[in-house]
Amino acid sequence: MNEFFVSGLMVFMLSTFVGLDVIKKVSPLLHTPLMSLTNAISAICIIGAILVAGSAHHPSKIGTILGAIAVFCSMTNIVSGFLITDRMLKMFKKRKAVEGEKA
Amino acid sequence: MITQLTYIAAGALFILSLRWMNSPVSARRGVAAGIAAMVLAVGGTILSPSVDRYAVIAAAMILGTLVGVPLAAVPITAVPQRTALSHAFGALAAALVGVGKYFTFSSSELTPFITGAIVFEVILGFVTFTGSIIAALKLQEVISGRPVTYPGQNFVNLSVLGGAVILGALLVLDPSQSWMFIGIILLALLFGIMLVMPIGGADMPTVISLLNSYAGLSAVAMGFVLNNHLLIIAGALDGASGLILSIIMCKAMNRSFTNVLFGAFGQAAKAQTGVEGPKTHRSVTAEDAAEYLKEAERVVIVPGYGMAVAQAQHKVRELYDNLTKRGIDVKFAIHPVAGRMPGHMNVLLAEADIPYDQLIEMDEINPEMPQVDIAIVIGANDVVNPAAKTNPGSPIYGMPVIEVDKARQIIFLKRGLATGFAGVENELFFNSKTMMLFGSAKETVGQLAAELKKN
């Protein structure tokens, strides 16, 4: 059994518990921005994509091409995910703030 | 070493980012933490000695930015489609990295463990890719949102998935058989399409959440392939988030995962309607309805997908303003599955500048319903249908609903007497306390607002 498998599984188990706990506390008000934020976070795939596209150990055409497409896709998600989450969050205002704006 | 340190910081910031989403007050800080984490992760990776060909990477990142910026500027009503589309992008990235790894690893590196993780990553990635594309097309109404079903569908679907899994197991035993790998890719792509085609519009909140979870899990699998803990952490957080949202959505419909995925709701569920015999409803004009509203002290507005379709949220804001100006207490009752994705109604109403402290969740508002003078239902149907509580024969029996039937009076804004998504007739239409105001929500809400403005 691969040694990384065990430590990886440990990290996966712990992060899942942390994730479940943290997400449970997210207000249902914000479930749509939550989803676009996790969208951007799951674009962490970009680091795998960079490692494949720019691999110094395994230089190959197919790796570079597929990796570059993957970098492009992830980057799209990072940029649009964070931008739209922030845009939506800016719209959530308290009653006083809304009235203050009108005055 | 530097790379590892940036990864630890990034992991912590990702957790904080989600933690700060617990309240609208700190949520924007959460976005900032997420961005910081991503910059650290990408920066740390580029600094790693195993990376070169910076020009290619930079070009791909610039192109991605150019596409990402307009995708973030879509109208708020198009957010469900955009979300589905970005699940597709994310999953495609994960899948392509898996394919790239398979074809660049030497045979000695393709250990059973690594091969297994690649298979897992590629299946999840490609299933999520085509599944999300279909979901986005359905939400954009390029293809019909109705469930597409045929006899033996579940058997066919599961055979396709089973085929991919069997090929995957065989590939682990003999990683050199690249034709099997191609076969896995094709079957996974096909399964994604077949998985989402039978799912109808009202089940989209669950399906989008589930696809969100899959996209996270494919990042986890990638982490195992690349020996990278940060991928596992971020992927697990995303997977957990999608899972929780799917569970919330399923509970809000009183259905199980398997029922959503394989049940093709809205097809078979036509039969029992409960009460028989001739039924009459009371239709009113906007003028009459406004007169009733002027007498009210407490009003609750229940928005549904119909409000989103009619893009009536800004008119709803006018109605809210004019009611509040008359000293009437107005609250919004939000059902978890109203709309096409989790939290859909909240974002639409926030866009129309309705303060979020007036948006109340179903469980909180229900005990207050008996004190409510008038409940205004705008483009919602199944989520207020009392049959869910009273009629065990109804397909939606057991689903938690907003109890508008307990309010003193009900104003239903609807196009007609048609049934909701579940195909169940709503006895509320024929209740003596109910007034039906027919027409497009945008117009009728506008008329109500205008009437209330007058003295």
Chai-1 contact restraints between the chains, C-beta under 6 A:
chainA,res_idxA,chainB,res_idxB,connection_type,confidence,min_distance_angstrom,max_distance_angstrom,comment,restraint_id
A,N2,B,F113,contact,1.0,0.0,6.0,A-B,restraint_1
A,F4,B,N227,contact,1.0,0.0,6.0,A-B,restraint_2
A,F5,B,F113,contact,1.0,0.0,6.0,A-B,restraint_3
A,G8,B,F224,contact,1.0,0.0,6.0,A-B,restraint_4
A,G8,B,I232,contact,1.0,0.0,6.0,A-B,restraint_5
A,V11,B,H229,contact,1.0,0.0,6.0,A-B,restraint_6
A,V11,B,I232,contact,1.0,0.0,6.0,A-B,restraint_7
A,F12,B,V220,contact,1.0,0.0,6.0,A-B,restraint_8
A,F12,B,I232,contact,1.0,0.0,6.0,A-B,restraint_9
A,F12,B,A236,contact,1.0,0.0,6.0,A-B,restraint_10
A,S15,B,I233,contact,1.0,0.0,6.0,A-B,restraint_11
A,S15,B,A236,contact,1.0,0.0,6.0,A-B,restraint_12
A,T16,B,A236,contact,1.0,0.0,6.0,A-B,restraint_13
A,T16,B,A240,contact,1.0,0.0,6.0,A-B,restraint_14
A,V18,B,I15,contact,1.0,0.0,6.0,A-B,restraint_15
A,G19,B,A236,contact,1.0,0.0,6.0,A-B,restraint_16
A,G19,B,L237,contact,1.0,0.0,6.0,A-B,restraint_17
A,G19,B,A240,contact,1.0,0.0,6.0,A-B,restraint_18
A,L20,B,A240,contact,1.0,0.0,6.0,A-B,restraint_19
A,V22,B,L18,contact,1.0,0.0,6.0,A-B,restraint_20
A,V22,B,R19,contact,1.0,0.0,6.0,A-B,restraint_21
A,I23,B,A240,contact,1.0,0.0,6.0,A-B,restraint_22
A,I23,B,S241,contact,1.0,0.0,6.0,A-B,restraint_23
A,I23,B,I244,contact,1.0,0.0,6.0,A-B,restraint_24
A,K25,B,N22,contact,1.0,0.0,6.0,A-B,restraint_25
A,V26,B,M21,contact,1.0,0.0,6.0,A-B,restraint_26
A,V26,B,N22,contact,1.0,0.0,6.0,A-B,restraint_27
A,P28,B,E361,contact,1.0,0.0,6.0,A-B,restraint_28
A,L29,B,N346,contact,1.0,0.0,6.0,A-B,restraint_29
A,L29,B,Y356,contact,1.0,0.0,6.0,A-B,restraint_30
A,L30,B,M21,contact,1.0,0.0,6.0,A-B,restraint_31
A,L30,B,A27,contact,1.0,0.0,6.0,A-B,restraint_32
A,H31,B,P342,contact,1.0,0.0,6.0,A-B,restraint_33
A,H31,B,G343,contact,1.0,0.0,6.0,A-B,restraint_34
A,T32,B,G343,contact,1.0,0.0,6.0,A-B,restraint_35
A,T32,B,V347,contact,1.0,0.0,6.0,A-B,restraint_36
A,L34,B,M21,contact,1.0,0.0,6.0,A-B,restraint_37
A,M35,B,T83,contact,1.0,0.0,6.0,A-B,restraint_38
A,M35,B,N212,contact,1.0,0.0,6.0,A-B,restraint_39
A,T38,B,D238,contact,1.0,0.0,6.0,A-B,restraint_40
A,T38,B,S241,contact,1.0,0.0,6.0,A-B,restraint_41
A,N39,B,S86,contact,1.0,0.0,6.0,A-B,restraint_42
A,I41,B,F14,contact,1.0,0.0,6.0,A-B,restraint_43
A,I41,B,G34,contact,1.0,0.0,6.0,A-B,restraint_44
A,I41,B,A234,contact,1.0,0.0,6.0,A-B,restraint_45
A,I41,B,D238,contact,1.0,0.0,6.0,A-B,restraint_46
A,S42,B,G90,contact,1.0,0.0,6.0,A-B,restraint_47
A,S42,B,A215,contact,1.0,0.0,6.0,A-B,restraint_48
A,S42,B,G216,contact,1.0,0.0,6.0,A-B,restraint_49
A,S42,B,A219,contact,1.0,0.0,6.0,A-B,restraint_50
A,S42,B,D238,contact,1.0,0.0,6.0,A-B,restraint_51
A,A43,B,G90,contact,1.0,0.0,6.0,A-B,restraint_52
A,I44,B,A219,contact,1.0,0.0,6.0,A-B,restraint_53
A,I44,B,L231,contact,1.0,0.0,6.0,A-B,restraint_54
A,I44,B,A234,contact,1.0,0.0,6.0,A-B,restraint_55
A,C45,B,A93,contact,1.0,0.0,6.0,A-B,restraint_56
A,C45,B,A94,contact,1.0,0.0,6.0,A-B,restraint_57
A,C45,B,A219,contact,1.0,0.0,6.0,A-B,restraint_58
A,I47,B,A41,contact,1.0,0.0,6.0,A-B,restraint_59
A,I47,B,T45,contact,1.0,0.0,6.0,A-B,restraint_60
A,G48,B,V97,contact,1.0,0.0,6.0,A-B,restraint_61
A,G48,B,M222,contact,1.0,0.0,6.0,A-B,restraint_62
A,G48,B,L226,contact,1.0,0.0,6.0,A-B,restraint_63
A,A49,B,A93,contact,1.0,0.0,6.0,A-B,restraint_64
A,A49,B,V97,contact,1.0,0.0,6.0,A-B,restraint_65
A,I50,B,T45,contact,1.0,0.0,6.0,A-B,restraint_66
A,I50,B,I57,contact,1.0,0.0,6.0,A-B,restraint_67
A,V52,B,V97,contact,1.0,0.0,6.0,A-B,restraint_68
A,V52,B,G100,contact,1.0,0.0,6.0,A-B,restraint_69
A,A53,B,V56,contact,1.0,0.0,6.0,A-B,restraint_70
A,A53,B,I57,contact,1.0,0.0,6.0,A-B,restraint_71
A,G54,B,V51,contact,1.0,0.0,6.0,A-B,restraint_72
A,G54,B,D52,contact,1.0,0.0,6.0,A-B,restraint_73
A,G54,B,R53,contact,1.0,0.0,6.0,A-B,restraint_74
A,G54,B,I57,contact,1.0,0.0,6.0,A-B,restraint_75
A,A56,B,S50,contact,1.0,0.0,6.0,A-B,restraint_76
A,A56,B,D52,contact,1.0,0.0,6.0,A-B,restraint_77
A,H57,B,S50,contact,1.0,0.0,6.0,A-B,restraint_78
A,H58,B,T104,contact,1.0,0.0,6.0,A-B,restraint_79
A,S60,B,T104,contact,1.0,0.0,6.0,A-B,restraint_80
A,I62,B,F103,contact,1.0,0.0,6.0,A-B,restraint_81
A,G63,B,G100,contact,1.0,0.0,6.0,A-B,restraint_82
A,G63,B,T104,contact,1.0,0.0,6.0,A-B,restraint_83
A,L66,B,L96,contact,1.0,0.0,6.0,A-B,restraint_84
A,L66,B,V99,contact,1.0,0.0,6.0,A-B,restraint_85
A,L66,B,G100,contact,1.0,0.0,6.0,A-B,restraint_86
A,G67,B,G100,contact,1.0,0.0,6.0,A-B,restraint_87
A,A68,B,V56,contact,1.0,0.0,6.0,A-B,restraint_88
A,A68,B,A60,contact,1.0,0.0,6.0,A-B,restraint_89
A,I69,B,L96,contact,1.0,0.0,6.0,A-B,restraint_90
A,A70,B,A93,contact,1.0,0.0,6.0,A-B,restraint_91
A,A70,B,L96,contact,1.0,0.0,6.0,A-B,restraint_92
A,A70,B,V97,contact,1.0,0.0,6.0,A-B,restraint_93
A,V71,B,I57,contact,1.0,0.0,6.0,A-B,restraint_94
A,V71,B,A60,contact,1.0,0.0,6.0,A-B,restraint_95
A,F72,B,A60,contact,1.0,0.0,6.0,A-B,restraint_96
A,F72,B,L63,contact,1.0,0.0,6.0,A-B,restraint_97
A,F72,B,G64,contact,1.0,0.0,6.0,A-B,restraint_98
A,C73,B,F89,contact,1.0,0.0,6.0,A-B,restraint_99
A,C73,B,L92,contact,1.0,0.0,6.0,A-B,restraint_100
A,C73,B,A93,contact,1.0,0.0,6.0,A-B,restraint_101
A,S74,B,A93,contact,1.0,0.0,6.0,A-B,restraint_102
A,M75,B,M61,contact,1.0,0.0,6.0,A-B,restraint_103
A,M75,B,G64,contact,1.0,0.0,6.0,A-B,restraint_104
A,T76,B,G64,contact,1.0,0.0,6.0,A-B,restraint_105
A,T76,B,V67,contact,1.0,0.0,6.0,A-B,restraint_106
A,T76,B,G68,contact,1.0,0.0,6.0,A-B,restraint_107
A,T76,B,F89,contact,1.0,0.0,6.0,A-B,restraint_108
A,N77,B,S86,contact,1.0,0.0,6.0,A-B,restraint_109
A,N77,B,F89,contact,1.0,0.0,6.0,A-B,restraint_110
A,N77,B,G90,contact,1.0,0.0,6.0,A-B,restraint_111
A,I78,B,M38,contact,1.0,0.0,6.0,A-B,restraint_112
A,V79,B,T65,contact,1.0,0.0,6.0,A-B,restraint_113
A,V79,B,G68,contact,1.0,0.0,6.0,A-B,restraint_114
A,S80,B,G68,contact,1.0,0.0,6.0,A-B,restraint_115
A,S80,B,L71,contact,1.0,0.0,6.0,A-B,restraint_116
A,S80,B,A72,contact,1.0,0.0,6.0,A-B,restraint_117
A,F82,B,V31,contact,1.0,0.0,6.0,A-B,restraint_118
A,F82,B,I35,contact,1.0,0.0,6.0,A-B,restraint_119
A,L83,B,A72,contact,1.0,0.0,6.0,A-B,restraint_120
A,I84,B,A72,contact,1.0,0.0,6.0,A-B,restraint_121
A,T85,B,V31,contact,1.0,0.0,6.0,A-B,restraint_122
A,D86,B,V31,contact,1.0,0.0,6.0,A-B,restraint_123
A,M88,B,V347,contact,1.0,0.0,6.0,A-B,restraint_124
A,L89,B,A27,contact,1.0,0.0,6.0,A-B,restraint_125
A,L89,B,R28,contact,1.0,0.0,6.0,A-B,restraint_126
A,M91,B,A350,contact,1.0,0.0,6.0,A-B,restraint_127
A,M91,B,E351,contact,1.0,0.0,6.0,A-B,restraint_128
A,F92,B,P24,contact,1.0,0.0,6.0,A-B,restraint_129
A,F92,B,A350,contact,1.0,0.0,6.0,A-B,restraint_130
A,F92,B,Y356,contact,1.0,0.0,6.0,A-B,restraint_131
A,K93,B,P355,contact,1.0,0.0,6.0,A-B,restraint_132
A,K94,B,P355,contact,1.0,0.0,6.0,A-B,restraint_133
A,K94,B,D357,contact,1.0,0.0,6.0,A-B,restraint_134
A,R95,B,P355,contact,1.0,0.0,6.0,A-B,restraint_135
A,R95,B,D357,contact,1.0,0.0,6.0,A-B,restraint_136
A,V98,B,D353,contact,1.0,0.0,6.0,A-B,restraint_137
A,V98,B,P355,contact,1.0,0.0,6.0,A-B,restraint_138
